Amino acid sequence: MYYYLIALFVIVLDQITKWLIEKNMYIGESIPIIDKFLYITSHRNRGAAWGILQGQMWLFYVITVIVIIAIMYYLYKAAKGKWLLGVSLAFMLGGAIGNFIDRVVRKEVVDFIHTFIFGYNFPVFNIADSALVIGVGLLMIQMLLEEKSSKEKSYGENGTHHS
């Protein structure tokens, strides 16, 4: 249940920030937050990351519904007793639903976080995108911890390997 509250928080934060951008900025307008590093830039994307697959909404609908069902299944089946896995899946669920709402309601995704990292003009993104990246990062940490734990279990207390 707590995991769904995390996902809901991500969705609400994502949609509120996108609504604020839509209502208060024109497309292409950019507000510097930290000069030469972080800007709030009103941008729209009809594709996926980095603007790939522009206009392929039907594909995004199908993929996103499958992803949402899969995440909810794993939340139900695999996250019991694994809080880090649950949190990672909750972030991914919130991010997937946040951008899905945009594609269904707006027919495009509202992006606004614009960074220049080491001089690289990183593609403009949003809270849902951030949640997806955080979720994947936490999932990778969970997987590394599980791998470490399983290796430790396969060795005895004195360091010898038991088959």
Rosetta constraint file for C-alpha pairs under 8 A:
AtomPair CA 1 CA 5 HARMONIC 6.65 0.50
AtomPair CA 2 CA 6 HARMONIC 6.47 0.50
AtomPair CA 3 CA 7 HARMONIC 6.37 0.50
AtomPair CA 3 CA 75 HARMONIC 7.95 0.50
AtomPair CA 3 CA 86 HARMONIC 6.07 0.50
AtomPair CA 3 CA 87 HARMONIC 6.03 0.50
AtomPair CA 3 CA 89 HARMONIC 7.88 0.50
AtomPair CA 3 CA 90 HARMONIC 5.23 0.50
AtomPair CA 4 CA 8 HARMONIC 6.03 0.50
AtomPair CA 4 CA 90 HARMONIC 6.30 0.50
AtomPair CA 5 CA 9 HARMONIC 6.07 0.50
AtomPair CA 6 CA 10 HARMONIC 6.33 0.50
AtomPair CA 6 CA 87 HARMONIC 7.43 0.50
AtomPair CA 6 CA 90 HARMONIC 5.93 0.50
AtomPair CA 6 CA 91 HARMONIC 6.86 0.50
AtomPair CA 6 CA 94 HARMONIC 7.51 0.50
AtomPair CA 7 CA 11 HARMONIC 6.24 0.50
AtomPair CA 7 CA 90 HARMONIC 4.87 0.50
AtomPair CA 7 CA 91 HARMONIC 5.70 0.50
AtomPair CA 7 CA 92 HARMONIC 7.75 0.50
AtomPair CA 7 CA 93 HARMONIC 5.90 0.50
AtomPair CA 7 CA 94 HARMONIC 4.06 0.50
AtomPair CA 7 CA 95 HARMONIC 7.64 0.50
AtomPair CA 8 CA 12 HARMONIC 6.10 0.50
AtomPair CA 8 CA 94 HARMONIC 6.25 0.50
AtomPair CA 9 CA 13 HARMONIC 6.05 0.50
AtomPair CA 9 CA 94 HARMONIC 7.64 0.50
AtomPair CA 10 CA 14 HARMONIC 5.91 0.50
AtomPair CA 10 CA 91 HARMONIC 6.96 0.50
AtomPair CA 10 CA 94 HARMONIC 5.18 0.50
AtomPair CA 10 CA 95 HARMONIC 6.73 0.50
AtomPair CA 10 CA 98 HARMONIC 7.60 0.50
AtomPair CA 10 CA 127 HARMONIC 7.45 0.50
AtomPair CA 10 CA 128 HARMONIC 6.98 0.50
AtomPair CA 10 CA 131 HARMONIC 7.09 0.50
AtomPair CA 11 CA 15 HARMONIC 6.07 0.50
AtomPair CA 11 CA 94 HARMONIC 5.19 0.50
AtomPair CA 11 CA 95 HARMONIC 6.77 0.50
AtomPair CA 11 CA 97 HARMONIC 6.78 0.50
AtomPair CA 11 CA 98 HARMONIC 5.02 0.50
AtomPair CA 11 CA 128 HARMONIC 7.22 0.50
AtomPair CA 12 CA 16 HARMONIC 6.02 0.50
AtomPair CA 13 CA 17 HARMONIC 6.13 0.50
AtomPair CA 13 CA 127 HARMONIC 7.31 0.50
AtomPair CA 14 CA 18 HARMONIC 6.22 0.50
AtomPair CA 14 CA 98 HARMONIC 6.22 0.50
AtomPair CA 14 CA 126 HARMONIC 7.23 0.50
AtomPair CA 14 CA 127 HARMONIC 5.02 0.50
AtomPair CA 14 CA 128 HARMONIC 5.79 0.50
AtomPair CA 15 CA 19 HARMONIC 6.02 0.50
AtomPair CA 15 CA 98 HARMONIC 6.73 0.50
AtomPair CA 16 CA 20 HARMONIC 6.19 0.50
AtomPair CA 17 CA 21 HARMONIC 6.29 0.50
AtomPair CA 17 CA 127 HARMONIC 7.85 0.50
AtomPair CA 18 CA 22 HARMONIC 6.17 0.50
AtomPair CA 18 CA 110 HARMONIC 5.92 0.50
AtomPair CA 18 CA 111 HARMONIC 7.34 0.50
AtomPair CA 18 CA 112 HARMONIC 7.79 0.50
AtomPair CA 18 CA 126 HARMONIC 7.90 0.50
AtomPair CA 19 CA 23 HARMONIC 6.09 0.50
AtomPair CA 20 CA 24 HARMONIC 5.90 0.50
AtomPair CA 21 CA 25 HARMONIC 5.47 0.50
AtomPair CA 21 CA 42 HARMONIC 6.35 0.50
AtomPair CA 21 CA 112 HARMONIC 7.29 0.50
AtomPair CA 22 CA 26 HARMONIC 7.21 0.50
AtomPair CA 22 CA 42 HARMONIC 7.57 0.50
AtomPair CA 22 CA 110 HARMONIC 7.79 0.50
AtomPair CA 25 CA 29 HARMONIC 6.20 0.50
AtomPair CA 25 CA 42 HARMONIC 6.32 0.50
AtomPair CA 26 CA 42 HARMONIC 6.47 0.50
AtomPair CA 27 CA 41 HARMONIC 7.83 0.50
AtomPair CA 27 CA 42 HARMONIC 4.88 0.50
AtomPair CA 27 CA 43 HARMONIC 5.57 0.50
AtomPair CA 27 CA 44 HARMONIC 7.42 0.50
AtomPair CA 28 CA 41 HARMONIC 6.31 0.50
AtomPair CA 28 CA 42 HARMONIC 5.30 0.50
AtomPair CA 28 CA 43 HARMONIC 5.95 0.50
AtomPair CA 29 CA 41 HARMONIC 5.64 0.50
AtomPair CA 29 CA 42 HARMONIC 5.61 0.50
AtomPair CA 30 CA 39 HARMONIC 6.30 0.50
AtomPair CA 30 CA 40 HARMONIC 5.52 0.50
AtomPair CA 30 CA 41 HARMONIC 4.10 0.50
AtomPair CA 30 CA 42 HARMONIC 6.52 0.50
AtomPair CA 31 CA 39 HARMONIC 5.44 0.50
AtomPair CA 31 CA 40 HARMONIC 5.07 0.50
AtomPair CA 31 CA 41 HARMONIC 6.32 0.50
AtomPair CA 32 CA 36 HARMONIC 8.00 0.50
AtomPair CA 32 CA 38 HARMONIC 6.40 0.50
AtomPair CA 32 CA 39 HARMONIC 4.40 0.50
AtomPair CA 32 CA 40 HARMONIC 6.48 0.50
AtomPair CA 33 CA 37 HARMONIC 7.97 0.50
AtomPair CA 33 CA 38 HARMONIC 5.48 0.50
AtomPair CA 33 CA 39 HARMONIC 5.17 0.50
AtomPair CA 33 CA 40 HARMONIC 7.03 0.50
AtomPair CA 34 CA 38 HARMONIC 4.93 0.50
AtomPair CA 34 CA 39 HARMONIC 6.75 0.50
AtomPair CA 35 CA 39 HARMONIC 7.49 0.50
AtomPair CA 36 CA 116 HARMONIC 6.39 0.50
AtomPair CA 36 CA 119 HARMONIC 7.90 0.50
AtomPair CA 37 CA 115 HARMONIC 5.33 0.50
AtomPair CA 37 CA 116 HARMONIC 4.68 0.50
AtomPair CA 37 CA 117 HARMONIC 6.51 0.50
AtomPair CA 38 CA 113 HARMONIC 7.45 0.50
AtomPair CA 38 CA 114 HARMONIC 5.83 0.50
AtomPair CA 38 CA 115 HARMONIC 4.57 0.50
AtomPair CA 38 CA 116 HARMONIC 6.53 0.50
AtomPair CA 39 CA 113 HARMONIC 6.36 0.50
AtomPair CA 39 CA 114 HARMONIC 5.01 0.50
AtomPair CA 39 CA 115 HARMONIC 6.25 0.50
AtomPair CA 40 CA 112 HARMONIC 5.30 0.50
AtomPair CA 40 CA 113 HARMONIC 5.23 0.50
AtomPair CA 40 CA 114 HARMONIC 5.90 0.50
AtomPair CA 41 CA 111 HARMONIC 7.61 0.50
AtomPair CA 41 CA 112 HARMONIC 4.65 0.50
AtomPair CA 41 CA 113 HARMONIC 6.30 0.50
AtomPair CA 41 CA 114 HARMONIC 6.02 0.50
AtomPair CA 41 CA 124 HARMONIC 7.46 0.50
AtomPair CA 42 CA 110 HARMONIC 7.45 0.50
AtomPair CA 42 CA 111 HARMONIC 6.37 0.50
AtomPair CA 42 CA 112 HARMONIC 4.92 0.50
AtomPair CA 43 CA 110 HARMONIC 6.10 0.50
AtomPair CA 43 CA 111 HARMONIC 5.08 0.50
AtomPair CA 43 CA 112 HARMONIC 5.84 0.50
AtomPair CA 43 CA 124 HARMONIC 7.05 0.50
AtomPair CA 44 CA 108 HARMONIC 6.30 0.50
AtomPair CA 44 CA 109 HARMONIC 5.60 0.50
AtomPair CA 44 CA 110 HARMONIC 4.84 0.50
AtomPair CA 44 CA 111 HARMONIC 5.78 0.50
AtomPair CA 45 CA 51 HARMONIC 6.21 0.50
AtomPair CA 45 CA 54 HARMONIC 7.77 0.50
AtomPair CA 45 CA 108 HARMONIC 5.52 0.50
AtomPair CA 45 CA 109 HARMONIC 5.04 0.50
AtomPair CA 45 CA 110 HARMONIC 6.56 0.50
AtomPair CA 45 CA 111 HARMONIC 7.10 0.50
AtomPair CA 46 CA 51 HARMONIC 7.03 0.50
AtomPair CA 46 CA 54 HARMONIC 5.24 0.50
AtomPair CA 46 CA 55 HARMONIC 5.43 0.50
AtomPair CA 46 CA 56 HARMONIC 7.81 0.50
AtomPair CA 46 CA 57 HARMONIC 7.66 0.50
AtomPair CA 46 CA 103 HARMONIC 7.88 0.50
AtomPair CA 46 CA 107 HARMONIC 7.05 0.50
AtomPair CA 46 CA 108 HARMONIC 4.56 0.50
AtomPair CA 46 CA 109 HARMONIC 6.23 0.50
AtomPair CA 47 CA 51 HARMONIC 4.79 0.50
AtomPair CA 47 CA 52 HARMONIC 5.34 0.50
AtomPair CA 47 CA 53 HARMONIC 4.99 0.50
AtomPair CA 47 CA 54 HARMONIC 3.93 0.50
AtomPair CA 47 CA 55 HARMONIC 5.88 0.50
AtomPair CA 47 CA 56 HARMONIC 6.77 0.50
AtomPair CA 47 CA 57 HARMONIC 7.66 0.50
AtomPair CA 47 CA 108 HARMONIC 7.62 0.50
AtomPair CA 47 CA 109 HARMONIC 8.00 0.50
AtomPair CA 48 CA 52 HARMONIC 5.19 0.50
AtomPair CA 48 CA 53 HARMONIC 6.17 0.50
AtomPair CA 48 CA 54 HARMONIC 7.13 0.50
AtomPair CA 50 CA 123 HARMONIC 5.96 0.50
AtomPair CA 56 CA 60 HARMONIC 6.68 0.50
AtomPair CA 57 CA 61 HARMONIC 6.16 0.50
AtomPair CA 57 CA 103 HARMONIC 7.08 0.50
AtomPair CA 57 CA 107 HARMONIC 7.60 0.50
AtomPair CA 58 CA 62 HARMONIC 6.33 0.50
AtomPair CA 59 CA 63 HARMONIC 6.11 0.50
AtomPair CA 60 CA 64 HARMONIC 5.75 0.50
AtomPair CA 60 CA 100 HARMONIC 7.95 0.50
AtomPair CA 61 CA 65 HARMONIC 6.14 0.50
AtomPair CA 61 CA 100 HARMONIC 7.23 0.50
AtomPair CA 61 CA 103 HARMONIC 7.86 0.50
AtomPair CA 62 CA 66 HARMONIC 6.33 0.50
AtomPair CA 63 CA 67 HARMONIC 6.11 0.50
AtomPair CA 64 CA 68 HARMONIC 6.00 0.50
AtomPair CA 64 CA 96 HARMONIC 6.63 0.50
AtomPair CA 64 CA 97 HARMONIC 7.84 0.50
AtomPair CA 64 CA 100 HARMONIC 6.82 0.50
AtomPair CA 65 CA 69 HARMONIC 6.19 0.50
AtomPair CA 66 CA 70 HARMONIC 6.11 0.50
AtomPair CA 67 CA 71 HARMONIC 6.07 0.50
AtomPair CA 67 CA 96 HARMONIC 7.73 0.50
AtomPair CA 68 CA 72 HARMONIC 6.15 0.50
AtomPair CA 68 CA 93 HARMONIC 6.19 0.50
AtomPair CA 68 CA 96 HARMONIC 6.93 0.50
AtomPair CA 68 CA 97 HARMONIC 7.40 0.50
AtomPair CA 69 CA 73 HARMONIC 6.09 0.50
AtomPair CA 70 CA 74 HARMONIC 6.23 0.50
AtomPair CA 71 CA 75 HARMONIC 6.05 0.50
AtomPair CA 71 CA 89 HARMONIC 6.20 0.50
AtomPair CA 71 CA 92 HARMONIC 7.72 0.50
AtomPair CA 71 CA 93 HARMONIC 6.40 0.50
AtomPair CA 72 CA 76 HARMONIC 6.19 0.50
AtomPair CA 72 CA 93 HARMONIC 7.65 0.50
AtomPair CA 73 CA 77 HARMONIC 6.03 0.50
AtomPair CA 74 CA 78 HARMONIC 5.05 0.50
AtomPair CA 74 CA 79 HARMONIC 6.53 0.50
AtomPair CA 74 CA 89 HARMONIC 7.83 0.50
AtomPair CA 75 CA 79 HARMONIC 5.01 0.50
AtomPair CA 75 CA 80 HARMONIC 7.56 0.50
AtomPair CA 75 CA 86 HARMONIC 6.03 0.50
AtomPair CA 75 CA 89 HARMONIC 6.65 0.50
AtomPair CA 75 CA 90 HARMONIC 7.85 0.50
AtomPair CA 76 CA 80 HARMONIC 7.18 0.50
AtomPair CA 78 CA 82 HARMONIC 7.68 0.50
AtomPair CA 78 CA 85 HARMONIC 7.95 0.50
AtomPair CA 79 CA 83 HARMONIC 6.67 0.50
AtomPair CA 79 CA 85 HARMONIC 5.65 0.50
AtomPair CA 79 CA 86 HARMONIC 4.88 0.50
AtomPair CA 80 CA 86 HARMONIC 7.64 0.50
AtomPair CA 82 CA 86 HARMONIC 6.27 0.50
AtomPair CA 83 CA 87 HARMONIC 6.07 0.50
AtomPair CA 84 CA 88 HARMONIC 6.10 0.50
AtomPair CA 84 CA 138 HARMONIC 6.88 0.50
AtomPair CA 84 CA 139 HARMONIC 7.48 0.50
AtomPair CA 84 CA 142 HARMONIC 6.26 0.50
AtomPair CA 85 CA 89 HARMONIC 6.16 0.50
AtomPair CA 85 CA 138 HARMONIC 7.35 0.50
AtomPair CA 85 CA 139 HARMONIC 6.04 0.50
AtomPair CA 85 CA 142 HARMONIC 6.12 0.50
AtomPair CA 86 CA 90 HARMONIC 6.03 0.50
AtomPair CA 87 CA 91 HARMONIC 6.24 0.50
AtomPair CA 87 CA 135 HARMONIC 7.33 0.50
AtomPair CA 87 CA 138 HARMONIC 7.77 0.50
AtomPair CA 88 CA 92 HARMONIC 6.36 0.50
AtomPair CA 88 CA 134 HARMONIC 7.24 0.50
AtomPair CA 88 CA 135 HARMONIC 4.09 0.50
AtomPair CA 88 CA 136 HARMONIC 6.57 0.50
AtomPair CA 88 CA 137 HARMONIC 7.73 0.50
AtomPair CA 88 CA 138 HARMONIC 5.20 0.50
AtomPair CA 88 CA 139 HARMONIC 5.46 0.50
AtomPair CA 89 CA 93 HARMONIC 5.97 0.50
AtomPair CA 89 CA 135 HARMONIC 6.12 0.50
AtomPair CA 89 CA 139 HARMONIC 7.54 0.50
AtomPair CA 90 CA 94 HARMONIC 6.11 0.50
AtomPair CA 90 CA 135 HARMONIC 7.34 0.50
AtomPair CA 91 CA 95 HARMONIC 6.11 0.50
AtomPair CA 91 CA 131 HARMONIC 5.10 0.50
AtomPair CA 91 CA 132 HARMONIC 6.05 0.50
AtomPair CA 91 CA 134 HARMONIC 6.88 0.50
AtomPair CA 91 CA 135 HARMONIC 4.89 0.50
AtomPair CA 92 CA 96 HARMONIC 6.01 0.50
AtomPair CA 92 CA 131 HARMONIC 6.10 0.50
AtomPair CA 92 CA 132 HARMONIC 4.54 0.50
AtomPair CA 92 CA 133 HARMONIC 7.74 0.50
AtomPair CA 92 CA 134 HARMONIC 7.81 0.50
AtomPair CA 92 CA 135 HARMONIC 5.05 0.50
AtomPair CA 92 CA 136 HARMONIC 7.13 0.50
AtomPair CA 93 CA 97 HARMONIC 6.13 0.50
AtomPair CA 93 CA 132 HARMONIC 7.79 0.50
AtomPair CA 94 CA 98 HARMONIC 5.95 0.50
AtomPair CA 94 CA 128 HARMONIC 6.80 0.50
AtomPair CA 94 CA 131 HARMONIC 7.03 0.50
AtomPair CA 94 CA 132 HARMONIC 7.81 0.50
AtomPair CA 95 CA 99 HARMONIC 6.40 0.50
AtomPair CA 95 CA 127 HARMONIC 7.36 0.50
AtomPair CA 95 CA 128 HARMONIC 3.84 0.50
AtomPair CA 95 CA 129 HARMONIC 5.99 0.50
AtomPair CA 95 CA 130 HARMONIC 7.48 0.50
AtomPair CA 95 CA 131 HARMONIC 5.18 0.50
AtomPair CA 95 CA 132 HARMONIC 5.15 0.50
AtomPair CA 96 CA 100 HARMONIC 6.04 0.50
AtomPair CA 96 CA 128 HARMONIC 6.79 0.50
AtomPair CA 96 CA 132 HARMONIC 7.06 0.50
AtomPair CA 97 CA 101 HARMONIC 6.06 0.50
AtomPair CA 97 CA 128 HARMONIC 7.97 0.50
AtomPair CA 98 CA 102 HARMONIC 6.75 0.50
AtomPair CA 98 CA 128 HARMONIC 5.48 0.50
AtomPair CA 99 CA 103 HARMONIC 6.36 0.50
AtomPair CA 99 CA 109 HARMONIC 6.24 0.50
AtomPair CA 99 CA 128 HARMONIC 6.16 0.50
AtomPair CA 99 CA 129 HARMONIC 7.79 0.50
AtomPair CA 100 CA 104 HARMONIC 6.20 0.50
AtomPair CA 101 CA 105 HARMONIC 5.85 0.50
AtomPair CA 101 CA 106 HARMONIC 7.78 0.50
AtomPair CA 102 CA 106 HARMONIC 5.09 0.50
AtomPair CA 102 CA 107 HARMONIC 6.37 0.50
AtomPair CA 102 CA 108 HARMONIC 5.88 0.50
AtomPair CA 102 CA 109 HARMONIC 5.13 0.50
AtomPair CA 102 CA 110 HARMONIC 7.11 0.50
AtomPair CA 103 CA 107 HARMONIC 4.39 0.50
AtomPair CA 103 CA 108 HARMONIC 4.97 0.50
AtomPair CA 103 CA 109 HARMONIC 6.00 0.50
AtomPair CA 104 CA 108 HARMONIC 8.00 0.50
AtomPair CA 110 CA 126 HARMONIC 7.19 0.50
AtomPair CA 111 CA 124 HARMONIC 5.77 0.50
AtomPair CA 111 CA 125 HARMONIC 4.69 0.50
AtomPair CA 111 CA 126 HARMONIC 4.83 0.50
AtomPair CA 112 CA 124 HARMONIC 5.84 0.50
AtomPair CA 112 CA 125 HARMONIC 5.77 0.50
AtomPair CA 112 CA 126 HARMONIC 5.73 0.50
AtomPair CA 113 CA 124 HARMONIC 5.37 0.50
AtomPair CA 113 CA 125 HARMONIC 5.12 0.50
AtomPair CA 113 CA 126 HARMONIC 5.66 0.50
AtomPair CA 114 CA 121 HARMONIC 7.91 0.50
AtomPair CA 114 CA 122 HARMONIC 6.76 0.50
AtomPair CA 114 CA 123 HARMONIC 6.75 0.50
AtomPair CA 114 CA 124 HARMONIC 4.62 0.50
AtomPair CA 114 CA 125 HARMONIC 6.70 0.50
AtomPair CA 115 CA 121 HARMONIC 6.38 0.50
AtomPair CA 115 CA 122 HARMONIC 5.56 0.50
AtomPair CA 115 CA 123 HARMONIC 7.62 0.50
AtomPair CA 115 CA 124 HARMONIC 7.22 0.50
AtomPair CA 116 CA 120 HARMONIC 5.06 0.50
AtomPair CA 116 CA 121 HARMONIC 4.62 0.50
AtomPair CA 116 CA 122 HARMONIC 5.70 0.50
AtomPair CA 117 CA 121 HARMONIC 6.82 0.50
AtomPair CA 117 CA 122 HARMONIC 6.80 0.50
AtomPair CA 125 CA 129 HARMONIC 6.12 0.50
AtomPair CA 125 CA 130 HARMONIC 7.49 0.50
AtomPair CA 126 CA 130 HARMONIC 6.30 0.50
AtomPair CA 127 CA 131 HARMONIC 6.12 0.50
AtomPair CA 128 CA 132 HARMONIC 6.27 0.50
AtomPair CA 129 CA 133 HARMONIC 6.35 0.50
AtomPair CA 130 CA 134 HARMONIC 6.11 0.50
AtomPair CA 131 CA 135 HARMONIC 5.92 0.50
AtomPair CA 132 CA 136 HARMONIC 6.19 0.50
AtomPair CA 133 CA 137 HARMONIC 6.10 0.50
AtomPair CA 134 CA 138 HARMONIC 6.12 0.50
AtomPair CA 135 CA 139 HARMONIC 6.09 0.50
AtomPair CA 136 CA 140 HARMONIC 6.21 0.50
AtomPair CA 137 CA 141 HARMONIC 6.41 0.50
AtomPair CA 138 CA 142 HARMONIC 6.15 0.50
AtomPair CA 139 CA 143 HARMONIC 6.16 0.50
AtomPair CA 140 CA 144 HARMONIC 6.21 0.50
AtomPair CA 141 CA 145 HARMONIC 6.14 0.50
AtomPair CA 142 CA 146 HARMONIC 6.16 0.50
AtomPair CA 143 CA 147 HARMONIC 6.14 0.50
AtomPair CA 144 CA 148 HARMONIC 6.15 0.50
AtomPair CA 145 CA 149 HARMONIC 6.07 0.50
AtomPair CA 146 CA 150 HARMONIC 6.09 0.50
AtomPair CA 147 CA 151 HARMONIC 6.22 0.50
AtomPair CA 148 CA 152 HARMONIC 6.21 0.50
AtomPair CA 149 CA 153 HARMONIC 6.26 0.50
AtomPair CA 150 CA 154 HARMONIC 6.34 0.50
AtomPair CA 151 CA 155 HARMONIC 6.72 0.50
AtomPair CA 152 CA 156 HARMONIC 7.85 0.50
AtomPair CA 154 CA 161 HARMONIC 6.23 0.50
AtomPair CA 154 CA 162 HARMONIC 5.95 0.50
AtomPair CA 154 CA 163 HARMONIC 7.30 0.50
AtomPair CA 155 CA 159 HARMONIC 5.64 0.50
AtomPair CA 155 CA 160 HARMONIC 5.59 0.50
AtomPair CA 155 CA 161 HARMONIC 4.50 0.50
AtomPair CA 155 CA 162 HARMONIC 5.87 0.50
AtomPair CA 156 CA 160 HARMONIC 5.44 0.50
AtomPair CA 156 CA 161 HARMONIC 6.20 0.50
AtomPair CA 156 CA 162 HARMONIC 6.65 0.50
